[in-house]
């Protein structure tokens, strides 16, 4: 379990750790974060010095672009392997690798579609964060 959190934290090292921890509390968002690290698709934008989740349509578009890149890279690798007269195990490895990457991207697309609007979740998070920071400020300003 902590290895998974370490994967998320290392992949999103530039993103605010508090934001990541809060998002990991939601199992659906945690799954999305894990899938994004496996698929190499970033789901955050930085706007006005604050990290935000990308809108659903932007994540889906990034996933489709990532699929195209993986297919193109694998096709190039297969082309190079054919020129080198490599063994069938090399070709099988490339195909299995492509299949795993595409499967992870498809899982991520399904997860985004299942979650619904990430913008709504992001705004809920912002409200909770502002409430907690307001209570923190209020608590310690009275000391």
C-alpha atoms as an extended CHARMM CRD file, in Angstrom:
* protein
*
       143  EXT
         1         1  UNK       CA              0.0000000000        0.0000000000        0.0000000000  PROA      1               0.0000000000
         2         2  UNK       CA              2.7710000000        2.4370000000        0.8740000000  PROA      2               0.0000000000
         3         3  UNK       CA              4.6240000000        1.4100000000       -2.3110000000  PROA      3               0.0000000000
         4         4  UNK       CA              1.6430000000        2.6080000000       -4.3090000000  PROA      4               0.0000000000
         5         5  UNK       CA              1.6790000000        5.9430000000       -2.4980000000  PROA      5               0.0000000000
         6         6  UNK       CA              5.4060000000        6.1990000000       -3.1460000000  PROA      6               0.0000000000
         7         7  UNK       CA              4.7800000000        5.6190000000       -6.8630000000  PROA      7               0.0000000000
         8         8  UNK       CA              2.2240000000        8.4170000000       -6.8770000000  PROA      8               0.0000000000
         9         9  UNK       CA              4.4490000000       10.7570000000       -4.8610000000  PROA      9               0.0000000000
        10        10  UNK       CA              7.5040000000       10.1010000000       -7.0240000000  PROA      10              0.0000000000
        11        11  UNK       CA              5.6120000000       10.5060000000      -10.3230000000  PROA      11              0.0000000000
        12        12  UNK       CA              3.8810000000       13.6670000000       -9.1270000000  PROA      12              0.0000000000
        13        13  UNK       CA              6.8230000000       15.0180000000       -7.1280000000  PROA      13              0.0000000000
        14        14  UNK       CA              6.1910000000       18.5830000000       -8.2890000000  PROA      14              0.0000000000
        15        15  UNK       CA              2.5140000000       18.5020000000       -7.2390000000  PROA      15              0.0000000000
        16        16  UNK       CA              1.5240000000       19.6530000000       -3.7640000000  PROA      16              0.0000000000
        17        17  UNK       CA              1.8040000000       16.6680000000       -1.4000000000  PROA      17              0.0000000000
        18        18  UNK       CA             -1.2070000000       17.7650000000        0.6470000000  PROA      18              0.0000000000
        19        19  UNK       CA             -3.3300000000       17.7520000000       -2.5130000000  PROA      19              0.0000000000
        20        20  UNK       CA             -2.1080000000       14.2530000000       -3.4010000000  PROA      20              0.0000000000
        21        21  UNK       CA             -2.8170000000       12.9500000000        0.1060000000  PROA      21              0.0000000000
        22        22  UNK       CA             -6.3210000000       14.3930000000        0.0600000000  PROA      22              0.0000000000
        23        23  UNK       CA             -7.0530000000       12.9600000000       -3.3830000000  PROA      23              0.0000000000
        24        24  UNK       CA             -5.7520000000        9.5470000000       -2.3000000000  PROA      24              0.0000000000
        25        25  UNK       CA             -8.4340000000        9.4390000000        0.4020000000  PROA      25              0.0000000000
        26        26  UNK       CA            -11.0220000000        8.9870000000       -2.3500000000  PROA      26              0.0000000000
        27        27  UNK       CA            -10.6200000000        5.4150000000       -3.7040000000  PROA      27              0.0000000000
        28        28  UNK       CA            -11.7310000000        6.3690000000       -7.2310000000  PROA      28              0.0000000000
        29        29  UNK       CA             -9.2820000000        9.2520000000       -7.4550000000  PROA      29              0.0000000000
        30        30  UNK       CA             -6.5490000000        7.1170000000       -5.9360000000  PROA      30              0.0000000000
        31        31  UNK       CA             -7.1400000000        4.5250000000       -8.6500000000  PROA      31              0.0000000000
        32        32  UNK       CA             -7.0200000000        7.2700000000      -11.2680000000  PROA      32              0.0000000000
        33        33  UNK       CA             -3.7210000000        8.5420000000       -9.8530000000  PROA      33              0.0000000000
        34        34  UNK       CA             -2.2170000000        5.0450000000       -9.9260000000  PROA      34              0.0000000000
        35        35  UNK       CA             -3.3890000000        4.4200000000      -13.4710000000  PROA      35              0.0000000000
        36        36  UNK       CA             -2.0100000000        7.7730000000      -14.5740000000  PROA      36              0.0000000000
        37        37  UNK       CA              1.4310000000        6.8590000000      -13.2140000000  PROA      37              0.0000000000
        38        38  UNK       CA              1.3210000000        3.5120000000      -15.0290000000  PROA      38              0.0000000000
        39        39  UNK       CA              0.0530000000        5.0900000000      -18.2510000000  PROA      39              0.0000000000
        40        40  UNK       CA              2.3960000000        8.0680000000      -18.0610000000  PROA      40              0.0000000000
        41        41  UNK       CA             -0.5000000000       10.5230000000      -18.4750000000  PROA      41              0.0000000000
        42        42  UNK       CA             -0.3660000000       13.5690000000      -16.2200000000  PROA      42              0.0000000000
        43        43  UNK       CA             -3.7760000000       14.5280000000      -14.8060000000  PROA      43              0.0000000000
        44        44  UNK       CA             -2.7810000000       17.8680000000      -13.2400000000  PROA      44              0.0000000000
        45        45  UNK       CA             -2.4690000000       21.4270000000      -14.5250000000  PROA      45              0.0000000000
        46        46  UNK       CA             -0.8710000000       24.3060000000      -12.7270000000  PROA      46              0.0000000000
        47        47  UNK       CA             -2.9940000000       27.4460000000      -12.8370000000  PROA      47              0.0000000000
        48        48  UNK       CA             -2.0940000000       30.5980000000      -10.9840000000  PROA      48              0.0000000000
        49        49  UNK       CA              0.5180000000       28.7320000000       -8.9220000000  PROA      49              0.0000000000
        50        50  UNK       CA             -2.0390000000       26.1290000000       -7.7950000000  PROA      50              0.0000000000
        51        51  UNK       CA             -2.3230000000       22.5440000000       -8.9350000000  PROA      51              0.0000000000
        52        52  UNK       CA             -5.6840000000       21.4550000000      -10.3220000000  PROA      52              0.0000000000
        53        53  UNK       CA             -7.0750000000       18.3070000000      -11.8550000000  PROA      53              0.0000000000
        54        54  UNK       CA             -7.4480000000       18.5530000000      -15.6070000000  PROA      54              0.0000000000
        55        55  UNK       CA            -10.9870000000       18.4760000000      -16.9910000000  PROA      55              0.0000000000
        56        56  UNK       CA            -12.2830000000       15.0720000000      -18.0970000000  PROA      56              0.0000000000
        57        57  UNK       CA            -12.1640000000       15.8650000000      -21.8040000000  PROA      57              0.0000000000
        58        58  UNK       CA             -8.5130000000       16.9780000000      -21.5610000000  PROA      58              0.0000000000
        59        59  UNK       CA             -7.5040000000       13.7810000000      -19.7340000000  PROA      59              0.0000000000
        60        60  UNK       CA             -9.3690000000       11.6630000000      -22.2840000000  PROA      60              0.0000000000
        61        61  UNK       CA             -7.6570000000       13.5260000000      -25.1280000000  PROA      61              0.0000000000
        62        62  UNK       CA             -4.2520000000       12.9930000000      -23.4730000000  PROA      62              0.0000000000
        63        63  UNK       CA             -5.0450000000        9.2820000000      -23.1240000000  PROA      63              0.0000000000
        64        64  UNK       CA             -5.8820000000        8.9860000000      -26.8030000000  PROA      64              0.0000000000
        65        65  UNK       CA             -2.6840000000       10.8060000000      -27.7550000000  PROA      65              0.0000000000
        66        66  UNK       CA             -0.7080000000        8.5290000000      -25.4610000000  PROA      66              0.0000000000
        67        67  UNK       CA             -2.2540000000        5.4760000000      -27.1430000000  PROA      67              0.0000000000
        68        68  UNK       CA             -1.2090000000        6.7880000000      -30.5480000000  PROA      68              0.0000000000
        69        69  UNK       CA              2.3460000000        7.4240000000      -29.3200000000  PROA      69              0.0000000000
        70        70  UNK       CA              2.6140000000        3.9080000000      -27.8790000000  PROA      70              0.0000000000
        71        71  UNK       CA              1.3590000000        2.3050000000      -31.0870000000  PROA      71              0.0000000000
        72        72  UNK       CA              3.7450000000        4.3970000000      -33.1560000000  PROA      72              0.0000000000
        73        73  UNK       CA              6.7160000000        3.5970000000      -30.8830000000  PROA      73              0.0000000000
        74        74  UNK       CA              5.9050000000       -0.1160000000      -30.8960000000  PROA      74              0.0000000000
        75        75  UNK       CA              5.5030000000       -0.1240000000      -34.6590000000  PROA      75              0.0000000000
        76        76  UNK       CA              8.9150000000        1.5180000000      -34.9810000000  PROA      76              0.0000000000
        77        77  UNK       CA             10.4330000000       -1.0650000000      -32.6320000000  PROA      77              0.0000000000
        78        78  UNK       CA              8.8890000000       -3.9070000000      -34.6380000000  PROA      78              0.0000000000
        79        79  UNK       CA             10.2230000000       -2.3990000000      -37.8390000000  PROA      79              0.0000000000
        80        80  UNK       CA             13.7140000000       -2.2310000000      -36.3550000000  PROA      80              0.0000000000
        81        81  UNK       CA             13.4370000000       -5.8050000000      -35.1000000000  PROA      81              0.0000000000
        82        82  UNK       CA             12.5010000000       -7.0220000000      -38.5550000000  PROA      82              0.0000000000
        83        83  UNK       CA             15.5990000000       -5.3770000000      -40.0110000000  PROA      83              0.0000000000
        84        84  UNK       CA             17.7810000000       -7.0600000000      -37.3820000000  PROA      84              0.0000000000
        85        85  UNK       CA             16.2250000000      -10.4940000000      -37.9860000000  PROA      85              0.0000000000
        86        86  UNK       CA             15.5500000000      -10.8940000000      -34.2840000000  PROA      86              0.0000000000
        87        87  UNK       CA             13.8700000000      -13.8220000000      -32.5790000000  PROA      87              0.0000000000
        88        88  UNK       CA             10.1380000000      -14.2490000000      -32.1790000000  PROA      88              0.0000000000
        89        89  UNK       CA             10.4430000000      -13.7510000000      -28.4200000000  PROA      89              0.0000000000
        90        90  UNK       CA             11.5930000000      -10.1570000000      -29.0150000000  PROA      90              0.0000000000
        91        91  UNK       CA              8.5470000000       -9.5090000000      -31.1700000000  PROA      91              0.0000000000
        92        92  UNK       CA              6.2920000000      -11.1450000000      -28.5720000000  PROA      92              0.0000000000
        93        93  UNK       CA              7.7890000000       -8.9710000000      -25.8200000000  PROA      93              0.0000000000
        94        94  UNK       CA              7.1090000000       -5.7900000000      -27.8020000000  PROA      94              0.0000000000
        95        95  UNK       CA              3.5270000000       -6.9060000000      -28.4740000000  PROA      95              0.0000000000
        96        96  UNK       CA              2.8850000000       -7.7890000000      -24.8230000000  PROA      96              0.0000000000
        97        97  UNK       CA              4.3710000000       -4.4850000000      -23.7060000000  PROA      97              0.0000000000
        98        98  UNK       CA              2.1130000000       -2.5860000000      -26.1040000000  PROA      98              0.0000000000
        99        99  UNK       CA             -0.8960000000       -4.5980000000      -24.9780000000  PROA      99              0.0000000000
       100       100  UNK       CA             -0.1880000000       -3.8200000000      -21.2990000000  PROA      100             0.0000000000
       101       101  UNK       CA              0.2600000000       -0.1100000000      -21.9810000000  PROA      101             0.0000000000
       102       102  UNK       CA             -2.9320000000        0.1150000000      -24.0390000000  PROA      102             0.0000000000
       103       103  UNK       CA             -4.8330000000       -1.8540000000      -21.3770000000  PROA      103             0.0000000000
       104       104  UNK       CA             -3.6690000000        0.5700000000      -18.6700000000  PROA      104             0.0000000000
       105       105  UNK       CA             -4.7020000000        3.5550000000      -20.7660000000  PROA      105             0.0000000000
       106       106  UNK       CA             -8.1140000000        1.9620000000      -21.4110000000  PROA      106             0.0000000000
       107       107  UNK       CA             -8.5360000000        1.3510000000      -17.6730000000  PROA      107             0.0000000000
       108       108  UNK       CA             -7.7110000000        4.9950000000      -17.0750000000  PROA      108             0.0000000000
       109       109  UNK       CA            -10.3130000000        6.0960000000      -19.6430000000  PROA      109             0.0000000000
       110       110  UNK       CA            -12.9020000000        3.8740000000      -17.9540000000  PROA      110             0.0000000000
       111       111  UNK       CA            -11.9650000000        5.2970000000      -14.5680000000  PROA      111             0.0000000000
       112       112  UNK       CA            -12.3270000000        8.8980000000      -15.7920000000  PROA      112             0.0000000000
       113       113  UNK       CA            -15.7230000000        8.0820000000      -17.2900000000  PROA      113             0.0000000000
       114       114  UNK       CA            -16.7980000000        6.3320000000      -14.0810000000  PROA      114             0.0000000000
       115       115  UNK       CA            -15.7590000000        9.1520000000      -11.7670000000  PROA      115             0.0000000000
       116       116  UNK       CA            -17.7560000000       11.7830000000      -13.6020000000  PROA      116             0.0000000000
       117       117  UNK       CA            -16.7670000000       15.3950000000      -13.5730000000  PROA      117             0.0000000000
       118       118  UNK       CA            -13.3120000000       15.9270000000      -12.1240000000  PROA      118             0.0000000000
       119       119  UNK       CA            -13.9700000000       19.6620000000      -12.1140000000  PROA      119             0.0000000000
       120       120  UNK       CA            -16.7310000000       19.1400000000       -9.5420000000  PROA      120             0.0000000000
       121       121  UNK       CA            -14.4300000000       17.0200000000       -7.3790000000  PROA      121             0.0000000000
       122       122  UNK       CA            -11.7080000000       19.6150000000       -7.7090000000  PROA      122             0.0000000000
       123       123  UNK       CA            -14.0550000000       22.4070000000       -6.6060000000  PROA      123             0.0000000000
       124       124  UNK       CA            -15.2070000000       20.3060000000       -3.6250000000  PROA      124             0.0000000000
       125       125  UNK       CA            -11.5830000000       19.7900000000       -2.6840000000  PROA      125             0.0000000000
       126       126  UNK       CA            -10.8900000000       23.5330000000       -2.9570000000  PROA      126             0.0000000000
       127       127  UNK       CA            -13.8540000000       24.2980000000       -0.6860000000  PROA      127             0.0000000000
       128       128  UNK       CA            -12.6540000000       21.7760000000        1.8910000000  PROA      128             0.0000000000
       129       129  UNK       CA             -9.1280000000       23.1350000000        1.6960000000  PROA      129             0.0000000000
       130       130  UNK       CA            -10.2510000000       26.7340000000        2.1570000000  PROA      130             0.0000000000
       131       131  UNK       CA            -12.4560000000       25.7310000000        5.1110000000  PROA      131             0.0000000000
       132       132  UNK       CA             -9.6020000000       23.8580000000        6.7750000000  PROA      132             0.0000000000
       133       133  UNK       CA             -7.1400000000       26.6990000000        6.1930000000  PROA      133             0.0000000000
       134       134  UNK       CA             -9.6830000000       29.2220000000        7.5020000000  PROA      134             0.0000000000
       135       135  UNK       CA            -10.1950000000       27.1630000000       10.6530000000  PROA      135             0.0000000000
       136       136  UNK       CA             -6.4090000000       26.8170000000       11.0180000000  PROA      136             0.0000000000
       137       137  UNK       CA             -5.9390000000       30.5670000000       10.7040000000  PROA      137             0.0000000000
       138       138  UNK       CA             -8.8040000000       31.2530000000       13.0930000000  PROA      138             0.0000000000
       139       139  UNK       CA             -7.5100000000       28.7650000000       15.6390000000  PROA      139             0.0000000000
       140       140  UNK       CA             -3.9360000000       30.0660000000       15.6740000000  PROA      140             0.0000000000
       141       141  UNK       CA             -4.7690000000       33.7320000000       15.3090000000  PROA      141             0.0000000000
       142       142  UNK       CA             -6.5870000000       33.5870000000       18.6340000000  PROA      142             0.0000000000
       143       143  UNK       CA             -3.4950000000       32.3540000000       20.4910000000  PROA      143             0.0000000000
